[in-house]
Amino acid sequence: MDAYGHINNVQVLRILEEARISVFGAPAGTGAAILDTPAGQVPLFSCIADGVQALVVEHRVRYTAPLEYRGVPVPVDVWVSAIKPASLTLDYLVVDPVTDEVCVKAQTVLAFLDTTAGRLVRTTVEQKELLAGLLGKSLFR
């Protein structure tokens, strides 16, 4: 919370990260064992090759209303809005849990990086097939 009683902008990025992990699972190499994919979760990160990381390339955040601290979970709609040769874009709506007002509209661009070669990896056929059916569909709230 910031001095005005709103959720701090840095915490908003953390909320987006938590929503992204809730939808796609923990990225490989984070120490989280991928045993089973929970119901409703899209196993995007579990199909990444060893030595490849999904990295945030860009965040765009537009604050449309103050997000007050409420002490209850904040609903977040997440969807895939673009699949490109070497990246994908996720869109979010962060909603005030009491008023149901949209407080944040955001986007995250993710790219896949081969850490050994130090260069981007193209989106695989498997990833494209996994994500194609999700374009424009809300995945979490």
N, C-alpha and C positions, 0 to 999 in steps of 0.2 A: 504494500500500500504506500502511496506517496503522501506528501504533506497535505494534499487536498482530499485525502480519503478515497482516492481512486486506486484501482489496480495499476501498479507501475508498468510502464511500457516494456521494461525488460521482462517482467513477469508474464506479460501478454505473449512474448515470444516463447517463453517456457510452456504456456498453455497450448500454443500451436504445436510445439514439439511433443507434448504429452498426447495430444489428439492424433498426431501423425503416427506415433508409436502404437497407440491403441488400435489404429486401423491397419498398419502394415507390419507390426511387430518390431522387436528390437533389432537394430542393425547387427550384422555379423561382426564378430570380434569384440563385442561389448561384454562378454562373459555370461550373457544370458543364454542358457541352453535352449535350443529350439527342439522340443520333444514332440509336441503336437501343436497344430495351429488352432487356437481357440475359435469357437463358433463366431462367424461374422468377420473374422480377421482375414485380410488379404496377405498371403505369404510373399510379398514383394522382396523383402530383404533376405529371406532364406534361400532364394534362388540365385543369389549373387555368387559368382565364382570366388574362390579363395584369392586374397590379394587385391580384391576390388572393394572399394568403399563407396557408399552413397553419401554424397556431400551436399550441403546447402550451398547453392551458388548465389542465391538472391532471396531476400524477403521484401515484400511490399506490404505495408500495413497502413490502413486508413482507419482512423478513429472516428466513428460516426456519433457516438454518445459516450458519456463517462460510464465506465464499468465499476460500479461501487463494490466495495468489499462486503460480501454477504455471509461468508462462512458456510456456503453450500456449493456443491459442484456447479461449474459453469458449462452449459451446453455448447458444443461446437459442431457445426456441420462441416464435413470435409468431403471434397470430391476431386477427381482428376479432371483437369480442364484442358490439358494438352499433353500429347506424347510426341516427342521429337526424336530425331536420330540418336542424340546423345544426352537427352534430358527429358524430364517430365515436370509438369506444373500442377501443383495442388492449390485449390482455392478453399478458403475457410470463411465461415460466418461465426462470430463469437456472440453469444446471446446472453443478455442479463437474465439470470435464473428466476428473478422475481417479476420483472415487468415484461419479459419476453421480447424486449427491444434489442435489435441488432446494434451492438456496440463497436464491433470491429469487423472490417472486411479485409482479408489478407490473401496473399499468394506466396507460395514458396516454390522456387525452381530447384530441383534436385538433379545432380549429374552423377555419373558413376566414374570413379577414378581408379585406374590401375596404379596401385601404390609403388610397384616395382619399376614400371616403365615411366611413371610420372605423367601419364596422359589419359585423356578421357576415353572411355569405353562406350561403344555404341549400345543403345538399348537392344537387348536380345529379342529374338522372335518370341521366346517364352514370356518375357516381360510384357511385350506389346500385346500378346494374346490375353494375358492375365488382366491387363489394364484396359484394353479396348472396350470390354463390356461395362466398364465403370465410368466411362466418360460422361460427365454431367450428372451422375447419380450420387446423392448424398450417402456417405458411408458410415457416419457416426453422429449421434446426438444424444 
